[in-house]
Amino acid sequence: MTNDTMTETWVAVGPAGAVGSIHREPGGFRVELYGHRASRGGLYPSLETAKGAVHKALGPLASRPEFHAH
């Protein structure tokens, strides 16, 4: 397990490879989905809600991606 209090970026990896990332910012956590022109979210108050947003954006039948700290 990584030390989430020190990490600034997490990469979301699904069966087909990297699908997005989460970046720590002063006001929360920003989600970036790969292959999308513009960010659709804003800031999320916690890492867990940002992870949930990435999973939801993948669609109703998508499995939850793994999140790797970088």
Protein Blocks (a to p, Z undefined) as FASTA:
>chain_A
ZZfklpcbdcdddfkbcfbdcdddfklccdddehiabackbpcfbfklmmmmmmmmnojk
bccdddddZZ
